[in-house]
Amino acid sequence: MILHRALQVFGLLALLMCANLAFTATPLGGDGWSRARMLYAGAGAVSSLALIAIGGLGLALKRTEARLDEAREALRRIEERLGDRHPPR
């Protein structure tokens, strides 16, 4: 779980750095328009968004596994309460 959060944090930091790079590619933040810097910033932003998404998917998977374990435990308790009332199929 820590790894997934670390991926998200790293992705967010990379996204901020890409935004800074894109800003310096404009006349407001740099010497003029730089198409190469804009291209690098866009490519980096896509990669950083992928890191954020991968971290989110990992966290969602962990939550789903926890819910599945809870459901299995509840099913075990129900089957234990029923005992021999219903024979197994």
N, C-alpha and C positions, 0 to 999 in steps of 0.2 A: 504494500500500500504506500509505503514511503517512496518507493521508486516511481510509482505513478504520479504522486504529487510532485516529485522532483522533476519529472518530465514536463509536467504542466508549468512549473515555475521557470524551468529553463526555456521552454517554448515562449512564455510570456516575455522573458528578458530578451530573447532573440527577436521577437516581434517588435519590441520597443527599439532595439538597435536598428532594425530594418526601417522603421518609421523615421528614425534620425537620419539614416542614410538617404532615404527618399527626400527628406526635407532639405538636406544639403545638395541635392540634385536640382533644386529650384533656384530661381533668382533671389528669392527671399532668404535662403539659408546658405547660398554658395555664390560662386562667380557667375553662374548662368545655368541654363538648362543642360543637363548631362544625361543623355539617353542611356549610357552604359551604367551609370549609378542607379538610375531608375529600374533598369533591367535586373541588376543585382539585388536591389531592394525587393522587387517583386518576387524573384525566385526564392530569396531568403524568407520572405513572408509566408510563402506557400509551405515551405519546409517547417517553419515554426508553428504554423497552424496545424500541420500534421502531427507534430509532437504534442500539442495541446489535446488534439483529438485522441491520439493513442493513449495518453494518460487518462482521459475521461472514459474511454472504453474499458481500460483496465479496472478503474474504480467501479464502473457499472457491473463488470463481471464479478468482482469481489462481493458486491452487494447482492447480486443474484445468487451466488453460491451460498451466502449466509441465509437468504430466504429459503433456498432449497433445503438446507440443513434443518431449518426450523420446521418446514413442512414435513420432512421425513420424521423428525422427532414427534411431531403431533400425530402423524399417522401411526407410529409405533405405539404411542400411548393409547390411541383409540383401539387399535387391534388388541392391545393388552387388556383393556377394559371389556371388550367383547368376549374375549376368551374363546370358549368352544361353542358359542352360540351358532356361529356360521362356520361350517367346515371350509378349509381352503379349497380353492378351485384347481 
